[in-house]
Amino acid sequence: MGLKLVFMGTPLFAKHMLQGLYQSQHDVLAVVTVADKPAGRGQKIQESEVKRLAQEHGTPILQPLSLKDPYFIAQLASFQADLFVVVAFRMLPEIVWKMPPKGTINLHASLLPNYRGAAPIHWAVINGEKKTGLSTFFINEKIDSGSILLQKELTVENHWTTGILHDAMLDPGCQLIQDTLDAIELGTAVGLPQSTQEVIKEAPKLTKENTLVDFSRSGEDIERMIRGLNPFPTAYCYLMDIKHQQTLLCKIFEGTFLEGVSDLSAPLFATKEGINFPCKDGYLCVQKLQLEGKKAMDFKAFLAGNDASNYRLA
């Protein structure tokens, strides 16, 4: 027969999971997503990926500013859903996650208990994990700490960016939700408490502080950071424009580590493979970058209008 669901989510990752639910035997009664907000240089009103998909299917959409708003709570209760499904959304208050009789489940992009937090895909790449995965679990009062239902392990290839890993998780994530819902409907789902014995790796929110490249670190660490922040929000550093004596922000989209001896105070220099930025144990050879006030470009286009030796690390 299928379960009656309310889906909660916002970004592209969540949209894919919602699409899978529309194609399943389960019934999506309503969607809860972030309120529309202005974004970009033109400050145009942006709708979430999840909202756009829900509109295509004619699904009722709730966009509360506060998840504790009495009117929102009443609306949510009126759907009389069996279960709530949450993917890439905000932390829910107890009055919400306790509402449905069969509970509220979450799909998280890691093998819990590792990488609890806002950016599990990014940190798996940044930290050089060879394996990661997906977990479904029952939401409780603590972030990403509820009883685990099902998990799916994925291999992370050496060259992968966060964007590639994100896309590799879409179909397995969709299937994991389907399998979890089917088990809940059949009454065979068993939630297992998360392990408290191991040292848990976290996945904190990405900020200006933890996306700034520290070139005094190992080149391998920096290369993983570049891949882990690609395509969003992008790693960055500051360069000194030697000629004009000004500091400029520089985003780095692609780079490979070259082992060697370097001087962190020396100017950048160009090769046939890219622009070499000095680091602790060699160079980060940058293939794609964006200087403040300019468009993102590959290194050849950058060198057509710039001399790499005019810049050094700030």
C-alpha positions, 0 to 999 in steps of 0.5 A, a space after each residue: 500500500 505504501 506509507 504516507 509521507 512528508 518530505 523535508 529537504 532543500 538542496 539538489 541532493 535532497 531533490 534527487 531523493 524526493 524524485 525517488 519517492 515520487 517514483 515509489 509506492 509511497 505517497 508524498 503528502 507534502 514537502 517542507 523546505 527553506 523559505 525563498 530568499 534573494 541570492 546572487 548579485 542581482 538579489 533575485 528571489 531563489 527557490 530551493 531545488 526541492 520546492 521546484 520539484 514539488 511544484 512540478 508534482 503539485 505537492 503542497 509546500 510548507 516554507 516556515 521561517 520557524 519550525 516551532 511556529 504554531 501555524 506550521 505545526 498545525 499544518 503539518 499535523 493536518 496531513 496525518 502522515 505515517 512518517 517524515 523523511 528528512 534529507 539535508 535540512 535543518 535540525 527539527 524541534 522535538 514537537 516535529 520529529 515526534 509527531 508521526 506515529 512511525 517516527 522521523 527518519 534522516 538520510 545522512 551522507 556518511 557512515 555514522 557515527 563518523 562525519 556527523 554534521 553539516 558537510 559530511 561529503 566535503 570532509 570525507 574528501 578533505 580527510 582523504 577517506 578511502 571509504 564513506 557511505 550513507 546511513 538512514 536513522 531515526 531522528 532524536 534530540 541530538 544531531 545525527 545521533 539516532 538509531 541507525 536503520 540501514 547503511 551503504 558503503 561507497 569507495 572514494 577514488 583518489 581523484 574524486 572531488 566533492 562534486 563527484 562523490 556527491 553525484 556517486 551518492 545519489 542513486 545509492 541514497 535513493 535506494 537506501 531510503 526506499 529500502 528503509 521505508 519498505 522495512 518500516 512498512 513491513 515492520 522489519 526495521 530495527 534501529 541499532 544504537 550508534 557506537 560510542 566506543 570509537 573516536 568520531 570524526 566530525 563534519 562541521 559547517 564550512 566557514 571562511 576560516 576552514 576553507 582558507 588554504 594554509 600553504 605551510 601544510 603538506 601539499 597532499 593535504 592541500 590538494 585534498 582540500 582543493 578537491 574537497 571544496 570543489 565545486 562549492 564553496 571553493 578553497 581560497 587563499 590571498 595573493 600579494 600583487 607585487 607590482 601594485 602592492 595590494 592583497 587579492 583573494 584567489 579561489 583555487 578550483 583545481 590543483 595537483 601536488 608536486 613534491 620538491 623543495 620550495 620557498 613560501 616567500 618566493 613568487 609564483 611561477 608558470 609551467 606547461 602544467 599550471 601555476 606553481 604555488 609553494 607549500 611545505 614540501 613542494 608545490 601546488 600546481 594550479 590548473 584552474 583559479 579565480 582572482 578577485 574581481 575576475 572570472 574563473 579560468 584555466 591557468 592558460 587563460 590566466 597567463 594570457 593576461 597575467 605574469 605569475 611572477 607578479 604574485 606571491 603568497 600573502 
